[in-house]
C-alpha cells in the first residue's frame, strides 16, 4: 500500500570510480526500473546529494576536530573540489521533490559552483581565530597536510550522467534526463550478483557490477 518512495542518492553515482559509487548507481537503476514497471501506481523518484555540511560524512566536523587537537588538517589533494549543501537544503530537496514527483525522476539541487576543499580548511582555521602554518609562516598555528588521493577518489564530482536536465516548478531544483535498464534484465543481473556474492566470487561480482554500470571504471583513481 505504499504510494510513494524516494531514494537518497549521491553525486558519486555519476560515472563512479569506486564500488560505493557503483552500488549507488545500481540503487538508482532499481528505482528507475520499478518506477517504469509500476506505471506510476507507486511513485518512485530519486534525489542526488552533494556533500551535506554538518552531516556525519562531511569534512567540516573532521576539520574542526583536527583544529581543536592542534592540527594538522589532512586533505587528500590540494586540487579537490566538491559540491556542498546545508542540512536545511538537503531536507527541503527531499520534501519539495516528493511533492513534485510524478514518477521516475532524478532530482538535483542547484548548488552553484564546486568549492575547493583546501580553501574550506583555510577558512575554518581563520574562523577559529588561528593562522595557517606553512613555508611562508613557520610560526602559524595549524598546518594543512596533503596525504594523497584514496583509491577511486575524484578531484571533481558530477551531478549528471548524460549532461541533460530539465527545470521544475522550483527554481533551484532540476530533473535529470537519463537512460535506465529494463527491470526484468536488471533483476536477473542482481540475482547473479547475490549468487556470486554468497559464493565470495569477487571477480565475478565486479564483472557483473560493470555490466550493470558500464560507465564505472574501477581502475580510474581520479581525474
Backbone torsions as a table, in degrees:
resi	resn	phi	psi	omega
1	UNK	NA	11.7	177.5
2	UNK	-68.7	130.9	-178.5
3	UNK	-96.0	-25.6	-175.5
4	UNK	-153.1	141.6	176.3
5	UNK	-138.1	136.1	-179.5
6	UNK	-128.8	132.1	-177.9
7	UNK	-97.1	131.1	172.5
8	UNK	-88.6	107.7	-178.9
9	UNK	-107.6	-166.3	-171.2
10	UNK	-143.3	152.9	173.8
11	UNK	-64.4	-15.8	178.1
12	UNK	-71.2	-10.7	177.1
13	UNK	-77.6	-13.6	-177.6
14	UNK	-88.1	117.8	-176.0
15	UNK	43.0	63.0	-172.5
16	UNK	-65.3	153.4	175.7
17	UNK	-124.4	15.8	178.7
18	UNK	-146.3	163.0	177.7
19	UNK	-62.7	-38.7	179.0
20	UNK	-59.3	-47.7	179.0
21	UNK	-63.7	-41.5	179.5
22	UNK	-64.4	-38.5	179.3
23	UNK	-67.9	-33.6	174.6
24	UNK	-63.8	-40.7	178.7
25	UNK	-65.4	-39.0	176.7
26	UNK	-61.1	-40.7	177.7
27	UNK	-59.4	-42.4	177.6
28	UNK	-61.9	-44.9	-179.1
29	UNK	-62.0	-37.0	177.3
30	UNK	-62.3	-47.2	179.7
31	UNK	-62.9	-42.9	179.2
32	UNK	-64.3	-40.2	179.7
33	UNK	-64.3	-46.6	178.7
34	UNK	-67.1	-36.5	178.9
35	UNK	-60.4	-42.1	178.9
36	UNK	-71.2	-38.6	-174.9
37	UNK	-70.6	-30.9	-176.8
38	UNK	-87.0	-0.9	177.5
39	UNK	51.3	39.2	176.0
40	UNK	68.1	12.7	171.9
41	UNK	-66.8	-36.3	168.1
42	UNK	-116.3	130.4	-177.7
43	UNK	-88.2	108.9	175.9
44	UNK	-101.7	131.5	175.3
45	UNK	-149.7	171.0	-176.0
46	UNK	-137.0	152.1	169.1
47	UNK	-124.9	137.0	176.6
48	UNK	-102.8	122.8	179.6
49	UNK	-98.8	150.4	161.7
50	UNK	-89.7	-153.1	177.7
51	UNK	-79.1	130.0	-178.8
52	UNK	-95.5	116.6	-178.3
53	UNK	-61.4	130.6	177.1
54	UNK	87.6	-7.4	178.8
55	UNK	-77.0	169.3	-176.4
56	UNK	-63.2	-26.4	-179.0
57	UNK	-95.1	3.3	-176.9
58	UNK	-78.6	151.2	178.5
59	UNK	-74.8	-21.0	-174.6
60	UNK	-60.1	-51.4	177.5
61	UNK	-59.0	-36.8	178.8
62	UNK	-64.6	-47.5	179.3
63	UNK	-60.3	-42.7	179.7
64	UNK	-61.7	-42.5	178.7
65	UNK	-63.3	-42.6	-179.9
66	UNK	-65.7	-36.5	177.2
67	UNK	-65.8	-44.1	-179.5
68	UNK	-62.7	-28.8	179.4
69	UNK	-87.4	2.5	178.2
70	UNK	91.1	7.3	177.9
71	UNK	84.3	-179.3	0.9
72	UNK	-79.0	161.2	167.0
73	UNK	-82.2	130.9	-178.2
74	UNK	-105.7	129.8	173.0
75	UNK	-127.5	154.1	-175.9
76	UNK	-85.3	-23.9	-179.3
77	UNK	-163.3	141.7	-179.3
78	UNK	-69.6	-20.0	-175.8
79	UNK	-100.7	19.1	-179.6
80	UNK	-82.9	132.3	177.4
81	UNK	-123.9	144.8	179.1
82	UNK	-140.7	152.9	170.3
83	UNK	-80.3	141.5	177.9
84	UNK	-129.1	146.7	174.7
85	UNK	-142.8	153.7	179.1
86	UNK	-83.2	166.4	176.3
87	UNK	-59.7	-38.4	179.4
88	UNK	-64.7	-42.7	178.3
89	UNK	-63.3	-41.3	-179.1
90	UNK	-63.6	-46.4	-178.7
91	UNK	-67.5	-38.9	178.4
92	UNK	-66.7	-34.2	177.9
93	UNK	-61.3	-42.6	179.6
94	UNK	-66.0	-46.5	-177.2
95	UNK	-64.6	-49.2	-178.6
96	UNK	-64.3	-41.1	-179.8
97	UNK	-64.6	-39.5	178.6
98	UNK	-61.2	-39.6	-178.8
99	UNK	-70.4	-34.6	-176.1
100	UNK	-85.7	-22.7	-169.1
101	UNK	-63.7	134.6	173.0
102	UNK	-112.9	-4.3	176.2
103	UNK	125.4	129.0	171.0
104	UNK	76.3	16.7	179.3
105	UNK	-88.4	153.5	167.1
106	UNK	-113.0	110.3	-176.1
107	UNK	-95.0	142.3	179.9
108	UNK	-131.1	146.4	174.9
109	UNK	-97.5	136.6	173.7
110	UNK	-71.6	102.9	-176.5
111	UNK	-101.5	11.2	179.6
112	UNK	73.5	-151.7	-179.0
113	UNK	-82.2	154.0	174.4
114	UNK	-69.3	152.0	-174.8
115	UNK	-112.1	139.1	178.4
116	UNK	-73.7	126.8	-176.2
117	UNK	-63.7	-38.0	179.9
118	UNK	-63.1	-39.7	179.3
119	UNK	-64.7	-34.2	175.7
120	UNK	-63.3	-43.5	179.1
121	UNK	-61.1	-43.4	179.7
122	UNK	-62.5	-43.1	179.9
123	UNK	-63.9	-39.6	179.5
124	UNK	-65.4	-38.1	176.6
125	UNK	-60.3	-45.3	179.8
126	UNK	-64.7	-40.8	-179.1
127	UNK	-65.4	-23.4	176.4
128	UNK	-86.7	5.5	179.8
129	UNK	73.5	23.5	-177.5
130	UNK	-116.0	173.5	-179.7
131	UNK	-120.5	154.1	179.6
132	UNK	-77.2	131.5	175.8
133	UNK	-97.4	119.9	178.0
134	UNK	-153.1	-168.2	-176.7
135	UNK	-63.6	-24.5	179.6
136	UNK	-88.6	-14.1	-178.2
137	UNK	-145.3	82.8	-177.6
138	UNK	-67.8	-16.7	-177.3
139	UNK	-100.4	14.2	178.0
140	UNK	-69.6	173.2	-174.0
141	UNK	-91.5	-45.6	-171.8
142	UNK	-125.3	128.2	178.1
143	UNK	-95.4	148.4	172.6
144	UNK	-105.5	122.2	-176.6
145	UNK	-112.0	128.8	178.3
146	UNK	-91.6	121.1	-173.7
147	UNK	-107.4	-2.2	177.1
148	UNK	98.3	145.4	-179.0
149	UNK	-64.8	141.7	174.6
150	UNK	-80.9	156.7	177.5
151	UNK	-56.1	130.0	178.8
152	UNK	81.4	2.6	-178.4
153	UNK	-84.7	130.5	-179.8
154	UNK	-92.6	154.6	170.8
155	UNK	-77.1	-35.5	-179.6
156	UNK	-128.6	141.4	172.7
157	UNK	-97.5	161.5	178.7
158	UNK	-127.5	159.2	179.2
159	UNK	-113.6	-19.5	-176.6
160	UNK	-122.0	137.6	177.3
161	UNK	-81.7	-47.2	-177.0
162	UNK	-102.5	9.6	179.9
163	UNK	57.1	29.9	178.9
164	UNK	-125.9	129.8	176.5
165	UNK	-147.1	160.3	179.8
166	UNK	-125.4	147.0	176.5
167	UNK	-70.1	156.0	173.8
168	UNK	-116.8	-175.1	178.7
169	UNK	-69.6	-15.1	175.3
170	UNK	-94.7	129.0	-173.6
171	UNK	-65.3	-19.5	-177.3
172	UNK	-109.7	5.3	-179.4
173	UNK	-119.0	132.9	-179.3
174	UNK	-121.0	159.2	178.3
175	UNK	-117.2	125.3	-179.1
176	UNK	-78.5	143.3	176.3
177	UNK	-107.1	103.0	-172.2
178	UNK	-136.0	155.0	178.4
179	UNK	-77.2	158.1	175.3
180	UNK	-145.6	170.8	-175.2
181	UNK	-97.7	148.9	174.0
182	UNK	-59.2	138.9	-173.8
183	UNK	-61.3	-41.3	-178.5
184	UNK	-59.6	-46.4	178.9
185	UNK	-63.1	-44.2	-177.5
186	UNK	-62.2	-47.3	-179.3
187	UNK	-63.8	-34.8	177.0
188	UNK	-63.1	-44.0	179.4
189	UNK	-68.5	-34.9	179.0
190	UNK	-68.5	-37.5	174.5
191	UNK	-62.5	-39.1	175.2
192	UNK	-62.0	-40.3	177.6
193	UNK	-59.0	-48.2	-179.2
194	UNK	-59.7	-46.2	-178.3
195	UNK	-59.0	-47.2	-177.9
196	UNK	-75.1	-26.2	174.8
197	UNK	-68.0	-41.9	-179.7
198	UNK	-65.1	-32.5	177.4
199	UNK	-89.2	3.0	177.8
200	UNK	58.4	37.6	175.9
201	UNK	-90.1	83.7	-173.4
202	UNK	-60.1	-40.8	-178.7
203	UNK	-61.6	-42.8	-179.8
204	UNK	-68.4	-38.7	178.4
205	UNK	-59.6	-47.3	-179.5
206	UNK	-65.8	-36.7	179.0
207	UNK	-63.1	-45.1	-179.9
208	UNK	-66.9	-39.7	179.2
209	UNK	-60.8	-39.0	178.0
210	UNK	-67.9	-33.0	177.6
211	UNK	-67.2	-37.9	179.4
212	UNK	-73.2	-39.4	-178.5
213	UNK	-119.9	78.4	-173.4
214	UNK	-65.0	-21.2	-179.7
215	UNK	-80.1	-3.9	178.7
216	UNK	-78.8	133.3	176.2
217	UNK	-127.6	100.1	-176.8
218	UNK	-69.5	-17.2	179.9
219	UNK	-85.6	-11.1	-178.5
220	UNK	-86.3	108.8	-175.9
221	UNK	-75.8	-38.0	-179.2
222	UNK	-169.5	166.4	171.2
223	UNK	-160.0	NA	NA
